[in-house]
Amino acid sequence: MEAAPAGQPSPPAHHPRFFLALGLGIGWLLLLAAFAFWSANPVTLNRVQLLHSDAIVSGTVSADRQSLQIESVLYPSGSPLKPGENLTLLIPPQHWHSGEARIVPLMLTAEGKWQLTPPPFRQDAQLDYPDRPDLREDLNAILASRSTAAF
């Protein structure tokens, strides 16, 4: 490489280390973007909401998205709700899709209607959960602690 004439700036020299660092930086950013894409916003159960529920059921959303076909009653064992019943909520969640399997925490209103148990600090939120084995396991752990929970 020739030296630049006096008073002239040297041409940029891109050494292999520069390209290595650039490649590693771009690779790192792509890896972080992939992690963010595949693991962003994991579903977590709201423990307080579940502990304040009068009943928790799992079921399939109807074709009209207004009701839930109850498949199992997860809490309590002596619930008035029974598997096979079609449950219409006071205000059905807007995010439901036909045929979706959901875990639904419920509370009984003074009028005798079932509604989603509101989560703490967000009384207007409609929070229910996809029915998945990992969430069932988490739910069972929360329900097992129900007798020792101090709310």
Kinemage of the C-alpha trace (Angstrom):
@kinemage 1
@onewidth
@group {chain A} dominant
@subgroup {mainchain}
@vectorlist {calphas} color= white
{ca met a 1} P 0.000 0.000 0.000
{ca glu a 2} L 1.360 3.370 -0.986
{ca ala a 3} L 1.474 6.291 1.341
{ca ala a 4} L -0.803 9.195 0.492
{ca pro a 5} L 0.876 12.366 -0.728
{ca ala a 6} L 1.548 14.934 1.953
{ca gly a 7} L -1.579 16.882 2.901
{ca gln a 8} L -3.939 14.252 1.439
{ca pro a 9} L -6.049 11.949 3.628
{ca ser a 10} L -5.185 8.268 3.510
{ca pro a 11} L -7.659 6.039 1.682
{ca pro a 12} L -9.706 3.913 4.082
{ca ala a 13} L -8.104 0.558 4.666
{ca his a 14} L -10.618 -2.185 5.397
{ca his a 15} L -8.754 -4.893 7.154
{ca pro a 16} L -10.142 -8.423 7.527
{ca arg a 17} L -10.783 -7.672 11.209
{ca phe a 18} L -13.210 -4.916 10.188
{ca phe a 19} L -15.254 -7.335 8.058
{ca leu a 20} L -15.123 -9.966 10.781
{ca ala a 21} L -16.430 -7.477 13.363
{ca leu a 22} L -19.106 -6.244 10.942
{ca gly a 23} L -20.229 -9.810 10.208
{ca leu a 24} L -20.340 -10.715 13.893
{ca gly a 25} L -22.331 -7.570 14.687
{ca ile a 26} L -24.888 -8.250 11.961
{ca gly a 27} L -25.113 -11.912 12.984
{ca trp a 28} L -25.674 -10.925 16.610
{ca leu a 29} L -28.466 -8.511 15.663
{ca leu a 30} L -30.162 -11.170 13.517
{ca leu a 31} L -29.934 -13.681 16.363
{ca leu a 32} L -31.471 -11.199 18.827
{ca ala a 33} L -34.254 -10.397 16.353
{ca ala a 34} L -35.005 -14.119 15.959
{ca phe a 35} L -35.151 -14.596 19.742
{ca ala a 36} L -37.490 -11.622 20.081
{ca phe a 37} L -39.727 -12.932 17.309
{ca trp a 38} L -40.042 -16.491 18.645
{ca ser a 39} L -40.186 -15.792 22.362
{ca ala a 40} L -41.899 -12.422 22.682
{ca asn a 41} L -44.926 -12.166 24.951
{ca pro a 42} L -45.179 -15.661 26.394
{ca val a 43} L -48.540 -16.476 27.952
{ca thr a 44} L -48.462 -16.251 31.739
{ca leu a 45} L -51.360 -16.991 34.041
{ca asn a 46} L -52.611 -14.227 36.306
{ca arg a 47} L -52.457 -15.885 39.732
{ca val a 48} L -54.654 -13.328 41.526
{ca gln a 49} L -57.344 -13.510 38.847
{ca leu a 50} L -57.435 -17.302 39.048
{ca leu a 51} L -57.543 -17.349 42.846
{ca his a 52} L -60.501 -14.937 42.870
{ca ser a 53} L -62.490 -16.970 40.324
{ca asp a 54} L -65.699 -18.743 41.320
{ca ala a 55} L -65.119 -21.348 38.593
{ca ile a 56} L -62.518 -22.189 35.972
{ca val a 57} L -63.508 -24.167 32.880
{ca ser a 58} L -61.911 -25.311 29.669
{ca gly a 59} L -63.855 -25.452 26.464
{ca thr a 60} L -64.143 -24.771 22.767
{ca val a 61} L -65.377 -21.470 21.357
{ca ser a 62} L -68.600 -21.798 19.339
{ca ala a 63} L -68.898 -20.927 15.656
{ca asp a 64} L -70.639 -17.622 16.447
{ca arg a 65} L -67.891 -16.751 19.015
{ca gln a 66} L -70.574 -15.895 21.600
{ca ser a 67} L -70.417 -19.011 23.768
{ca leu a 68} L -68.159 -21.784 25.006
{ca gln a 69} L -68.825 -25.527 24.848
{ca ile a 70} L -67.533 -26.678 28.261
{ca glu a 71} L -65.190 -29.658 28.007
{ca ser a 72} L -64.084 -29.816 31.639
{ca val a 73} L -64.590 -27.982 34.898
{ca leu a 74} L -61.141 -27.350 36.363
{ca tyr a 75} L -62.335 -25.643 39.557
{ca pro a 76} L -64.264 -26.238 41.832
{ca ser a 77} L -65.126 -29.918 41.897
{ca gly a 78} L -68.748 -29.206 42.908
{ca ser a 79} L -69.377 -26.476 40.339
{ca pro a 80} L -72.883 -25.937 38.941
{ca leu a 81} L -71.230 -25.880 35.504
{ca lys a 82} L -71.028 -29.271 33.799
{ca pro a 83} L -69.040 -30.659 30.864
{ca gly a 84} L -71.072 -30.619 27.669
{ca glu a 85} L -72.993 -27.459 28.603
{ca asn a 86} L -72.968 -24.449 26.333
{ca leu a 87} L -71.919 -21.422 28.408
{ca thr a 88} L -72.856 -17.932 27.250
{ca leu a 89} L -70.897 -15.225 29.026
{ca leu a 90} L -72.323 -11.855 29.995
{ca ile a 91} L -69.792 -10.180 27.660
{ca pro a 92} L -68.017 -12.659 25.345
{ca pro a 93} L -64.372 -11.764 24.636
{ca gln a 94} L -63.744 -10.118 21.280
{ca his a 95} L -60.471 -12.000 20.780
{ca trp a 96} L -62.116 -15.439 20.618
{ca his a 97} L -61.938 -17.426 17.389
{ca ser a 98} L -64.291 -20.225 16.404
{ca gly a 99} L -63.044 -23.669 17.434
{ca glu a 100} L -60.366 -22.317 19.764
{ca ala a 101} L -59.669 -24.245 22.986
{ca arg a 102} L -59.621 -21.856 25.967
{ca ile a 103} L -59.162 -21.887 29.739
{ca val a 104} L -61.723 -19.451 31.130
{ca pro a 105} L -61.744 -18.102 34.721
{ca leu a 106} L -65.304 -17.168 35.690
{ca met a 107} L -67.160 -15.286 38.363
{ca leu a 108} L -70.870 -15.299 39.041
{ca thr a 109} L -72.562 -11.890 38.937
{ca ala a 110} L -75.286 -10.788 41.357
{ca glu a 111} L -77.801 -11.473 38.554
{ca gly a 112} L -76.649 -15.099 38.284
{ca lys a 113} L -74.777 -14.649 34.988
{ca trp a 114} L -71.236 -15.860 34.340
{ca gln a 115} L -68.562 -13.415 33.276
{ca leu a 116} L -64.800 -13.513 32.904
{ca thr a 117} L -63.077 -12.817 36.201
{ca pro a 118} L -61.432 -9.413 35.755
{ca pro a 119} L -57.709 -9.299 36.448
{ca pro a 120} L -56.555 -7.000 39.260
{ca phe a 121} L -55.997 -3.360 38.331
{ca arg a 122} L -57.681 -3.818 34.916
{ca gln a 123} L -61.380 -4.263 35.547
{ca asp a 124} L -62.131 -3.663 31.852
{ca ala a 125} L -59.738 -6.348 30.540
{ca gln a 126} L -61.015 -9.696 29.281
{ca leu a 127} L -58.287 -12.147 30.174
{ca asp a 128} L -58.574 -15.845 29.423
{ca tyr a 129} L -55.975 -18.327 28.227
{ca pro a 130} L -55.278 -20.826 25.441
{ca asp a 131} L -55.788 -24.397 26.599
{ca arg a 132} L -52.273 -25.856 26.384
{ca pro a 133} L -50.535 -28.567 28.453
{ca asp a 134} L -47.930 -26.162 29.864
{ca leu a 135} L -50.623 -23.729 31.017
{ca arg a 136} L -52.692 -26.570 32.494
{ca glu a 137} L -49.636 -27.546 34.539
{ca asp a 138} L -49.200 -23.955 35.752
{ca leu a 139} L -52.919 -23.733 36.555
{ca asn a 140} L -52.814 -26.958 38.577
{ca ala a 141} L -49.901 -25.565 40.609
{ca ile a 142} L -51.837 -22.353 41.301
{ca leu a 143} L -54.980 -24.263 42.279
{ca ala a 144} L -52.951 -26.558 44.553
{ca ser a 145} L -51.713 -23.487 46.418
{ca arg a 146} L -55.261 -22.102 46.715
{ca ser a 147} L -55.832 -23.460 50.216
{ca thr a 148} L -52.652 -21.806 51.513
{ca ala a 149} L -53.012 -18.569 49.544
{ca ala a 150} L -53.633 -15.393 51.458
{ca phe a 151} L -55.427 -12.922 49.346
